Amino acid sequence: MNRIQRALEALVERVDTPAPIVLVDVMQDNIDRMQAFAVQHNLDVRPHVKTHKCVEIGRRQVTAGAVGVTAGNVGEAEVFAAAGFDDIFLAYPVWPSGTKGMRIHRLTETTRLRVGVDNVAAINALADAMGAEPERLQVVIEVDCGARRSGAPPEAAGELALAARKRGLVPVGVFTYPGHGSAGPDARKRAADDQDAALTTAVSSFTAAGVNAEVVSAGSTPTVEFSTGSVITEIRPGEYVFNDLNNTRLGACTEDQIALFVAGTVVSDWVPDQVILDIGTKALGREGSPEIGYGSIAGTTAVLSKLNEYHGFLPLRGGGFRPGVGTVLPVVPNHVCPVVVNFEEYIVTDSTGTTLERWPVDARGYLN
């Protein structure tokens, strides 16, 4: 019996399903391991809170040595700022529409706020939002390193920094996201190399423009092992805190480093060689495929073959694994981030299942 099965067996009479269960000892090991890696390579850790959206977990990351946190939107930044986090990087090319400009301005009154930008229009809009105090807002230029998402060409970073400085904002550096590193195990190092090349070019562009790139920020969990290039000053991993099946397939973590699973109950077994769990897309999200499944049952080779909103389809392909109605099973998600946003709280225990706490998912629902 693995640690996930053992913890669930001890908790099974005390939790309602579906429920996300966090093994706090595994999670803390993940936090400490990442911090030790960063110290070894003279890097700052600025973890992305979009993975957990939980103030308590963010505090544990900062206590371990993180210099601050990364947020994905203004709402997330507000939640963590209200909880006392005073160093936040909004790593997104936010457009300050509606009330966002006012909210960003307000955040700079209590927090050292850095905001991602990748175009002159956003720079001007942010400067307008800051009114007579543009110098309160630091901006980090986002460059593309091959993921073909947001981000300017690396050679344009210096020009954008000058545009920000001209409007009174404070350009402090560059960042990128090597999302193409999730394509497969062999893609991780290639994407990290692309990242290093892009950031090196961006820093040179800053230097040519006469601007100092104090911050050179890299991600992500799948590529962080290789994100030790000479120009990089900080890393922004998110998923490492819990890990998931995708990261095990990529080689970015081991199964023993998975700290979150979802408990689900078998509720129907009328279809031959199949049972139904009370865990569907509203609990797990939609990440997966017929080839890899939509979540695995810890300690077995069984995977969910299909999800409806509230139904998880679990084929029984022979052998001795035939859970009956009422059996509670541990489902490990393919991608942990979409799971978190579906629940208001975590059930927190350890690998023995002897403790039980409930931690709120504080930034759940904050998407703008």
N, C-alpha and C positions, 0 to 999 in steps of 0.2 A: 504493500500500500504506500503510495507516494504522499508527500506532505499535504497536497491539496485534498486528497481523499480523506486523510486522517483528520484534518481540520474540519472538513464538512461533517464527517461522522459525529464529531463531538458537538457540533452546533445544530444538528438537523432539527431538533425539537424546539429550537429557540428562534428560528428565523422563518419568515414568510417568503415564499418565492413568487416571481423571480427576484433575486437580490444580488447586488454586486458585493462580493466578499474580498476584503483586502487582508493579506498576510503581512502584518506590520513588520515582523522581523525580516522577511524577505525584502520588503520595500526599503527598510532602513539600510540593509546591506547594499541594495542597488544605489541608494543615495551616497553612501560612504565610498563605494567603489568608484563612482564617477568623480567624486571630489578628489579622491586619491590620484586618479588618472590625471586630472587637471593640474594638481600640485606637481606631479612628476614632470609634466610638460610645460610648467610655468604658464598656465592658462587660467583665466577666470571662468567660473561656471555661472551662467545666467539661465536657469531652467525655464522651459516654456510651460506656463501653468494651464494652457489649453488642454493638456492631457488629463490633469486631475481636477482643476477648477476648485481646489479645496484649500482654504486658508491654513488649516493645521499642517497639511503636507508642505505647503510653501514655507511655513515657519521652520519645519524640520530641514528643508533644503538650505535655508539661510543659516540656520544654526550649524549645519555641517560645513559651511564655508562659502556658499553661493554669494556673489556680490550684489545680487538683486534678482529680479524675475523678469521674464519675457511674457507679454500678453499679446493676444491676437486681435483685440478690438478695444474700443474705449470702455465698454461696459465691464469687461474683465479687469482692466486697469483700475477702474473706479472701485470695484469690490475689494481689490487687494490694497489700494491706497487707503480706503476707509478702515481696513484692518491694521494699518500701521506700516505697511511696506512703503519705503520712501525712495526706492531706486527701481524704476520700471522702464522697460524698453517696449514700446508698442511696435512690434516688428511686422508692420503691415503698412502699405502705402495708402493710409487712410485719407479719405476725402472729407473735409470738415463741413458736411452739409447739415441742414436742420439745426439741431442743438449741439452737434458734435464739436464745433469750433469753441463754443462757450464752455463746454465740458472739459475740453483739452486745456483751455486757459485756466479753468478752476483747478485742474489737477496739478498744474505747475506751481500753484501756491503752496502745496504741501509736499510735493514729490519732485525728485529729480527725474523729469520725464524726457525720454528720448522717443522720437517718432520716426518711422521709416518713410522715406519719400523716393520716388523714382522719376519725377517729371516737374517741370517748371510751373505748370498750372497749379499743382498741389502745393508747391513751395509758396506761391503767391497767396493761395487761399489760406494756408496756415498762418502766414504773416499777417494777413488781414484779420484773422480770428484773434490773434494775440494783441491787436490794437497797438497801444503805446508801449507794450512790453514784449516785443518779439524776442529779446535776448533771454527771456526765461525758458524758451523752448529749444532744446537740442534736437538736431535732426541727423539721421544716419542714412546715407545714400544706399539704396538697394540696387545691386547689380545682378544680372543673370549669369549663371555659370553653366548653363546647359539644360536646365529644367524647363526652359521656355514657359515660364510662368510670369510673374511680375518681376521687374528689375530692368534697369537701363543697361546698355552696353558698358562693360567695365571702363572703357576708355573715356566715357562721358562723365564719369564720377566727379572729376575735378571741376568741370564746367557747372554741374549741378550744385556743387559745394559753393562755388562763387556766387551763383544765383541766390542761394540761401543766405550767404553772408551779406550780399547786397541789400536784402530785405530785412536784415537785422537778426535773423535766426542764427543759431550757432551750429555749424556743421562740425561733427566730432568724429566722423569715420564712415565706414562702409560695412555692409553685410550682404550675405547671399544665402540661398537655400539650395542644396544639392539634391533636390527631390528625385532626380533620375537614379540616385543610388539605391532606390528601393526596387529596381527592376529585376534584381536577382543577385545571388551571392557574389558573382564576378563584377557586378556593377558598382559595388560599394567603394572600392579603392579608385576605380576610374573616375567616379563622380567626385570623390574627395580631391583627386589630382586636378580635375576641372575647376573645382572650387578654389584650390590654392592658386592656380594660374589666374583665375578671374580676379581674386582679391589682390594678388600681386600687381596686376595691371591697374586695378582701381586705386591702389595706394600710390603707384607711380603717377597716376593722373592727378591725384591730390597734390603730390609733391610738386609736379609741374605747374600747378595752379597756385602754389604758395600756401597751401592749406595743410595742416598737420592731421593725419589720420590717427587720432588717439585710440579709436576703437576699430578693430578689425574682427568682425563677428561671424562665426561659422556655425552651422548645424550639420547634421541632425543625428538622432540616435543610430540609424544604420551606418552612417559615415563617420561618426565621431572618433572611432578607433584610429582613423587615418587622417584626422583633422589636426595635425601637429606641425603644419608648415610654418616657416620662419616668420611670416607676416601676421599670423593669426594671434589675437590677444584674448579672445573669449569664445566659448562654445555655448550653444543654445539647445541642448537635447531636451526632449519632452517625454517621449514614450519610455525611456529607460527606467523611470520611477516604478512602473508596473510591468513593462514588457508585454509581449503577446506572441501569438503564433507566427505572425508575419516576420517578426524579428528573429524568432528561432530559425525559420526557414532561410533567412538571409545570413545566419551565422553571427548576428549581432548580440545574441544572448543565448543562454542555455534554458532548458525547460525548468530547471531548478530555480532560475531567476525570475520566473513569472510570479508576480505578487497579487494579481487580481484574477478572479474567475466569477462567473455568474451561476448561482445555484438555481436549478430548475427542477420541477417535479413532473414525473410521468403522470399524465392525466387520462390517457386513452390507449387501448391496445387492440382495438377491433380489427384493424387491417393486418393481415398475416405478415410476419417478418418486419413489422414496423411498430414503433410506439410514438406517441405525441407528447411533447413537453410543453409546459406553460411558458415558453420563452421564444418570442418571435422577433420581428424586426423592431418592434417598439422597445425591446430590451437590448438586442445585439447590434442594431443597425443592419445595413444591407451588404456589408463587406464579405466577399467570398465568391465562390463559383462552384459549379457542379464538380469540377476537377478536384478542388481542395476542400470543399465543404464550407459550411457557414459557422464553424465552431466545432471544437473537439471535446470529447468526454475524457477528462483527465484520467490517466492511468489505464486507458484502453486505446484501441485503434479506431474506435467508432467516431464518426463525424456526422453532424447534422447535414442532411442532403438538400434541405429546402426550408425556407421560412415564410410563413404568412405573418400578419401583424402580431397575432398572439399565439401562434402555433409553431413549434419546431418539430420537424420530421426527422426521426432517427431510425434509419434502417438497421435491422438486425441481420447481419450477414453470416450467421452460423457461429459455431463455437459456443462457449458457455455463458456469454454475456447476454442475458435476457432480463432486463429490469422490469419489474411489474408495476402496475398502477400504484401510485403513492411513493415510489422510490424517488429520492432526491439525488440529483446528479450534478457534478461540477462541470460546467461548460467553460472552456477556455476560448476567448474570442480571437478571431483573426487579427483585428485591429482594435486596440483598447479605447482610443479616443471617442469613437461614436457611441460606445457603451455608456460612458460616464454621463453624457448629456441627457440620458433617459431616466436618471434616478435622482431623488432628492437627497439621499444619504448613502454612505458606505456602511456596511457591517464590517467592523474592524476587529480582527482577532490575531492569533499567531499560529505558527505551524502545528501547535498542539491543540488548538481550538479551545483552550481553557479560559481565555478572556473574551469579552465581548464589549465593544464600544460602538457608538454610532457617531460618525462625523458627517456634518452637512457638506453637500456639494455646493459650496457657497455661490459660485458664479454660474450655476446652471441657468440656462435661459437668457443669459446676457450675451446677445449676439450683435449689438450695434453700439 
